[in-house]
Amino acid sequence: MAAKRGHEVTVIELVPSAVEKIHKLASLHDVEEKMNIIQGDFYEVNLPSDFDVVCYWDGFGIGSDDDQKLLLQRIDTWLLPSGVALIDIYTPWYWAKVSGQEMKIGENSYRRYSFDAEGCRMLDTWWSNDSNKVTQSLRCYSPADLNMLLSGTSLFLHSTKAGGEMDYDKWFFTENVPLERAMTFLAELKKVDTRDVLPVELSVKNTK
């Protein structure tokens, strides 16, 4: 969407098949010249320039807290002083509430949500009648947790926007709910402007 509106866009994707699909979509929408598509690991890739906006959807929380800290440190270096980072983050309260929720996906496939309270992780398990179960997990964070992860960077949590809430009993999604009910929140991170920080004046008394 951003490339179609004329913006220069850089995409980092680890999976080769997904990179191929991105190339096909860029060609289909005639935006190849606007897109720099990189196959690689965002913990290791060297980006060529600074960015006005960095977006990360539906993946923050993969790995450990240290992994998230490292990613935030890298985002800090990628952003221009006036830049903004938009990160989609899963909340712990929602996924604890829906733990045990099971659903049928297709004719013979199933999915179940669980919650690891000690690790504060959402567990997403998939299986079919003729295959073993596969579970992926995502670390969930509150805004207060995120603020602790930002320590050591020049980033701060500027605002949050609550995501929606899914009622699995009624199979109905409500888009506008308060943060304490939301399954995710969008974190808007900005850089501290050192020009707005007043210098601290120190005085030393001569006690001799």
Number of C-alpha atoms within 10 A of each C-alpha: 9 11 17 15 9 11 12 14 19 16 15 15 16 12 11 12 10 12 18 14 11 17 15 13 13 18 12 10 11 12 20 18 12 17 18 13 17 16 17 16 12 16 13 9 12 11 13 8 10 15 20 12 17 19 12 12 10 12 13 18 19 15 12 12 15 10 14 19 18 16 15 21 19 17 23 23 15 20 20 16 18 12 16 22 24 17 19 21 27 25 25 22 19 20 24 18 13 18 16 13 13 16 13 13 12 8 8 10 14 16 17 17 19 20 24 17 11 6 11 18 23 25 18 17 16 19 17 16 10 8 9 9 12 11 14 11 18 22 23 26 22 16 17 9 11 18 13 11 20 19 13 10 17 17 24 18 17 13 13 17 16 21 21 18 19 16 11 12 7 7 7 10 11 11 12 13 14 12 20 14 17 23 22 25 22 19 21 18 24 22 19 16 11 10 7 7 8 7 8 6 5 5 6 5 5 5 4 3
